[in-house]
Amino acid sequence: MPFVTPLVLWITANRPMLLHTHLKETSVFLRLDFLSCILTIVSTVLVGRRCWEGWILAAVNSAIVCLIGFRTAQFGFIPANLFCIALYGFNVRRWRKSEAR
């Protein structure tokens, strides 16, 4: 793979897509793809119910998809999801203004 830089190979080599946190003496592992799946479902339901908080969750989900794309060297996910984050911000602003009226 001549188009993959050594830095990308170093970043992605032998690193599972896990978010690792320590809670006291217990380690908790969350797979980012499952977290993204859950956020997709919840944000879609919230937006369908006309809750602006769904757009916030969708933006968080897009950031996670960007992270997944970076960690797996699937860089096409990054610009698309950055565009989605900007669109979500625009929608939240528009929805919040319409609620204030």
Phi, psi and omega in degrees: 000085183289341182276352180264122183287155177301328179297315179297317178298320179294318182294318188267347184291127174056029178240110177289158179281076182235143172256117187250124176228153177254126174242105185052248182256001184254135174265136179241128178247128175241123175285128184296327180291323176290321177298317177298320178299313180296315179297324178299313182295311183295316181294323178296318178296316181295318178294322177297331177270009179064038174259122182294340179298336176299325177293324178295314178297322178296322178294318176298318178298319178296323176296321178294320178295323174299317178298316178299315179299320178292314183293334181255009179060032174255075191290348177294336178290333189292305181296323179297317182283331173295321175298318179297320179299317178297318179295320178297318178299317177299315181295318178299315180299316181294317181293319180294322178295320181290331176288330182288337182283000000 
